[in-house]
Amino acid sequence: MSLIVTDLSVHHGAIRAINSVTFEVEVGEMVAVVGANGAGKTTLLRALSGLNRSVSGSAKWNGKEILHTKPELLVRRGISHVSEGKSVIPELSVRENLTLGAIWRRNPAEAQQTRQDVLEVFPRLAERIAQPADTLSGGERQMLAIGRAIMSRPHLLLLDEPSLGLAPLVVAQIFQSIRELAASMKLTVILVEQNAMSALKIADKGIVLHLGAIAAQGSAKDLVADSKVRSAYLGY
């Protein structure tokens, strides 16, 4: 399976939030989408997960169009989206949030095994399994959001700013866990991040967005090594 995005454009009124974006993600790859605030990173993910409508272009996962598809149907097709700050239900416990993530799973035993896998990657969640989500720290909530998405057993995982507002040590831990999950579950991952260096360090490929268009793309290592890309778009 692969994701092929061709000439994708998304407008917010007169603003071209995404403008003729084209890229491809191979199965099992982790791609970091980086850029400044307002570059169009979140809009791109929202279009791919059915939350924003595109005005033109296509996005095909496993050969089938996914644009303008309801988010719940995309989950059933193996696509999970972790929105920044909005992917847990505060009133529910850690256990209940994880259980809700597996609502479409038909095999309870497999869902139980997935929950065990999530708790092994995020042991802090196991320690807080009965606590309401609104009692968790910011880092723990992010772990729960990712864990809840994993419970649907996705093939394509869309992550929006998982490092936002977190301490550097927590960011490093979460990014390492994302890499472990991707490898163990053979996930294809699109990671949207403003923290460009941290994201590119764990990614296979990188896409630099600037004002809704792709300014650069290639292997993550090559982008980090390119002094012109670093100074113009990565801020160092």
Secondary structure, 3 states (H helix, E strand, C coil): CEEEEEEEEEEECCEEEEEEEEEEEECCCEEEEECCCCCCHHHHHHHHCCCCCCCEEEEEECCEECCCCCHHHHHHCCEEEECCCCCCCCCCEHHHHHHHHCCCCCCHHHHHHHHHHHHHHCHHHHHCCCCEHHHCCHHHHHHHHHHHHHCCCCCEEEEECCCCCCCHHHHHHHHHHHHHHHHHHCCEEEEEECCHHHHHHHCCEEEEEECCEEEEEEEHHHHHHCHHHHHHHHCC
